[in-house]
């Protein structure tokens, strides 16, 4: 018994604390395992992995700032947070979701197909999160509002993008599948880039003194652009039409402008707005309407 009593006090310190008051090696290892299990159970490990993958996809110049924005926007992904349910709370939540979806859509250029498609999927999930009185899914009103936001933030003139929106919008209460959502997002971003490139072409034609371009020259460039788009008719993807338009080399443009000058027909001024509307119309004519 005496020997047994002598051994008892030594058992507790070995299992819990050392003489310095610190946890023993075995308990520290157990604590570390418990912490790792906790991080896995609450989803932190998965969340950090997803964040690092986003950094690798986007390769931002300031990774720390990028991660700060990423985690700042993380809260709205969960349907459990979708819940105000009543205006104005529901309206505010909807605007937050739109902002978060836009943030994800801009993480990668549409030419980075895998990263862009992944981000489109995340944006779709953000907008499909359900509230207490709504079933999960994306309706046409939210989808159309996002299209308008993309075009407005892209600073394209409203009259230029309006025909495209009429073509690819959905009815307010219509369910929007992921495939339609992806096609609409891609088409919007490609149109904005197409219009930006058309604007660069117009600056080459513009007379600074008149703040306008010669109509013969402008129409010659538009005709050449239309020919390039028609040559790409076999490829139905919007990005393919952008590539076709970008293949307009200086030689082909110079020849078109030379022919316009040789014609010596009476001409008037063509404004930037008119040029952009006509250029955008060439692109929009190739886009298939929704439904």
C-alpha positions in Angstrom: 0.0 0.0 0.0 2.8 2.4 0.9 4.4 1.8 -2.4 1.1 2.3 -4.2 0.5 5.6 -2.4 4.0 6.8 -3.4 3.3 6.2 -7.1 -0.1 8.0 -7.2 1.1 11.6 -7.0 3.5 11.0 -9.8 0.7 9.9 -12.2 -1.2 13.2 -12.4 1.7 15.5 -13.4 2.9 13.1 -16.1 -0.5 13.2 -17.7 -1.2 16.9 -17.3 1.6 19.3 -16.4 5.3 19.3 -16.0 7.2 20.9 -13.1 7.3 24.2 -15.0 3.5 24.3 -15.3 3.5 23.7 -19.1 1.5 20.9 -20.7 3.3 17.6 -21.2 4.4 16.5 -24.7 1.5 14.0 -25.0 -1.1 16.5 -24.0 0.4 19.2 -26.4 0.1 16.7 -29.2 -3.5 15.9 -28.3 -4.3 19.6 -28.1 -2.7 20.2 -31.6 -4.8 17.4 -33.0 -7.9 18.8 -31.4 -7.2 22.2 -32.9 -6.7 20.8 -36.4 -9.9 18.8 -36.1 -11.7 22.0 -35.0 -10.4 23.9 -38.0 -11.6 21.2 -40.3 -15.0 20.9 -38.7 -15.8 24.6 -38.9 -14.5 24.8 -42.5 -11.5 27.1 -41.9 -9.1 24.7 -43.5 -11.2 24.5 -46.6 -11.8 28.3 -46.7 -8.0 29.0 -46.5 -7.3 26.6 -49.2 -9.9 28.2 -51.4 -8.5 31.7 -50.7 -5.0 30.6 -51.7 -6.3 29.0 -54.9 -7.9 32.4 -55.7 -4.6 34.1 -55.2 -2.9 31.7 -57.6 -5.7 32.2 -60.2 -5.7 36.0 -60.0 -2.0 36.6 -59.2 -2.7 40.0 -57.9 0.0 42.7 -57.5 -0.9 43.1 -53.8 -1.8 39.6 -52.4 -2.5 40.8 -48.9 -5.0 43.5 -50.0 -6.6 40.9 -52.3 -7.0 38.4 -49.4 -8.4 41.2 -47.2 -11.1 41.9 -49.8 -11.7 38.2 -50.3 -12.4 37.5 -46.6 -14.4 40.7 -46.2 -16.8 39.3 -48.8 -16.9 35.7 -47.6 -19.9 36.1 -45.3 -22.5 36.4 -48.0 -21.8 33.0 -49.6 -23.7 31.0 -47.0 -27.5 30.6 -47.5 -27.8 30.7 -43.8 -27.0 34.4 -43.9 -29.6 35.0 -46.5 -32.2 35.9 -44.1 -33.6 39.3 -43.6 -36.6 38.3 -45.7 -38.4 41.7 -45.6 -37.6 45.0 -47.2 -35.5 47.1 -46.7 -33.3 44.4 -45.3 -33.9 42.1 -48.2 -33.1 44.9 -50.7 -29.8 45.6 -48.9 -28.9 42.0 -48.9 -29.6 41.7 -52.6 -27.3 44.7 -53.3 -24.6 43.1 -51.2 -24.9 39.9 -53.2 -24.7 41.8 -56.5 -21.6 43.5 -55.3 -20.0 40.3 -54.2 -20.9 38.5 -57.4 -19.3 41.4 -59.4 -16.2 41.2 -57.3 -15.8 37.5 -58.1 -16.5 38.0 -61.8 -13.7 40.5 -62.1 -11.1 38.4 -60.4 -10.0 36.9 -63.8 -10.1 38.1 -67.4 -12.5 36.1 -69.6 -9.6 34.9 -71.6 -8.5 32.9 -68.6 -11.2 30.4 -69.2 -10.8 28.0 -66.3 -10.5 30.7 -63.7 -13.2 32.8 -65.2 -15.7 29.9 -65.3 -14.9 29.0 -61.7 -15.6 32.6 -60.7 -18.8 32.6 -62.7 -19.9 29.5 -60.7 -19.1 31.2 -57.4 -21.0 34.4 -58.5 -24.0 32.2 -59.4 -23.9 30.6 -55.9 -23.8 34.0 -54.3 -26.9 35.2 -56.1 -28.7 31.9 -55.7 -28.5 31.8 -51.9 -32.0 31.6 -50.5 -33.7 33.6 -47.8 -36.3 32.3 -45.4 -39.2 32.9 -47.8 -37.4 32.0 -51.1 -36.3 28.8 -52.7 -32.6 28.7 -53.8 -32.1 29.6 -57.4 -31.4 32.7 -59.6 -34.3 34.6 -61.0 -34.4 36.8 -64.2 -34.7 40.1 -62.3 -31.4 39.5 -60.4 -29.6 38.2 -63.5 -30.7 41.3 -65.6 -29.7 43.7 -62.8 -26.2 42.2 -62.8 -25.9 42.5 -66.5 -26.8 46.2 -66.2 -24.3 46.7 -63.4 -21.5 45.2 -65.5 -22.3 47.4 -68.5 -22.7 50.5 -66.4 -19.4 49.9 -64.5 -17.7 49.3 -67.8 -18.6 52.9 -68.8 -20.0 51.9 -72.1 -22.7 54.3 -73.4 -26.2 53.1 -72.5 -27.4 53.4 -76.1 -24.6 51.1 -77.2 -25.3 48.2 -74.7 -29.1 48.5 -74.6 -29.6 46.3 -77.7 -27.5 43.6 -76.2 -29.3 43.6 -72.9 -32.7 43.3 -74.7 -31.3 40.2 -76.4 -29.8 38.3 -73.4 -32.0 39.4 -70.5 -34.6 37.1 -69.0 -38.1 37.7 -67.6 -38.1 38.8 -64.0 -39.6 35.6 -62.6 -37.9 33.2 -65.0 -35.4 30.7 -63.5 -31.9 31.3 -64.9 -29.7 28.1 -65.2 -26.0 28.3 -64.8 -25.3 27.9 -68.5 -27.4 30.9 -69.5 -25.8 32.9 -66.6 -22.3 32.0 -67.8 -23.1 32.9 -71.4 -24.6 36.3 -70.4 -21.6 37.2 -68.2 -19.1 36.3 -70.9 -21.0 38.2 -73.6 -21.2 41.3 -71.5 -17.5 41.4 -70.7 -16.6 40.7 -74.3 -18.8 43.4 -75.6 -17.3 45.9 -73.3 -13.8 45.0 -74.5 -15.0 45.1 -78.1 -16.4 48.6 -77.6 -13.2 49.7 -76.0 -11.2 48.5 -79.0 -13.6 50.2 -81.3 -13.1 53.4 -79.4 -9.3 53.1 -79.9 -10.0 52.7 -83.7 -12.1 55.9 -83.7 -9.3 57.9 -82.0 -7.1 57.1 -85.0 -9.7 58.6 -87.3 -10.8 61.5 -85.2 -9.8 65.1 -86.2 -8.9 66.8 -82.9 -9.9 70.2 -84.2 -13.4 68.9 -85.1 -13.8 66.3 -82.4 -15.2 64.1 -85.1 -14.1 61.7 -87.8 -14.7 61.8 -91.6 -17.7 59.7 -92.3 -16.1 58.0 -95.3 -13.2 56.9 -93.2 -15.3 55.8 -90.3 -17.6 53.7 -92.6 -14.6 52.2 -94.3 -13.3 51.0 -91.0 -16.7 49.7 -90.0 -17.0 47.8 -93.3 -13.6 46.2 -92.7 -14.6 45.3 -89.1 -17.8 43.7 -90.4 -15.8 41.6 -92.9 -13.5 40.3 -90.1 -16.5 39.3 -88.0 -18.2 37.5 -90.9 -15.0 35.6 -91.4 -15.3 34.3 -87.8 -19.0 33.2 -88.3 -18.0 29.5 -87.8 -17.1 30.2 -84.2 -20.2 31.0 -82.2 -18.5 32.0 -79.0 -18.5 35.8 -78.3 -14.7 35.7 -77.5 -14.1 34.4 -81.0 -15.7 37.5 -82.6 -13.5 39.6 -80.4 -10.4 37.7 -81.7 -11.7 38.2 -85.2 -12.0 42.0 -84.7 -8.6 42.2 -83.1 -7.0 40.7 -86.2 -7.6 43.9 -88.1 -4.0 44.8 -89.0 -2.7 48.2 -89.9 -2.4 47.1 -93.5 -6.1 46.2 -94.0 -7.2 49.4 -92.3 -4.8 51.5 -94.3 -6.1 50.0 -97.6 -9.7 50.6 -96.5 -9.0 54.3 -95.7 -7.1 54.8 -98.9 -10.1 53.5 -100.9 -12.4 55.8 -99.0 -10.2 58.8 -99.8 -9.9 57.8 -103.5 -13.6 57.7 -103.9 -13.8 61.5 -103.3 -17.5 61.5 -102.4 -19.0 64.2 -100.4 -18.7 63.4 -96.7 -19.9 64.6 -93.4 -18.8 64.1 -89.8 -19.2 60.9 -87.8 -19.4 61.3 -84.1 -17.8 58.9 -81.6 -21.2 57.8 -80.3 -22.4 56.9 -83.8 -19.3 55.0 -84.6 -19.5 53.0 -81.3 -23.2 52.2 -81.8 -22.5 50.9 -85.3 -19.5 48.9 -84.2 -21.4 47.4 -81.3 -24.3 46.6 -83.6 -22.0 44.4 -85.7 -21.1 42.4 -82.7 -24.6 42.2 -81.2 -26.0 40.9 -84.5 -23.8 37.7 -83.9 -25.2 37.1 -80.4 -27.9 34.5 -80.0 -30.9 35.7 -78.0 -31.8 34.0 -74.7 -34.5 31.4 -75.2 
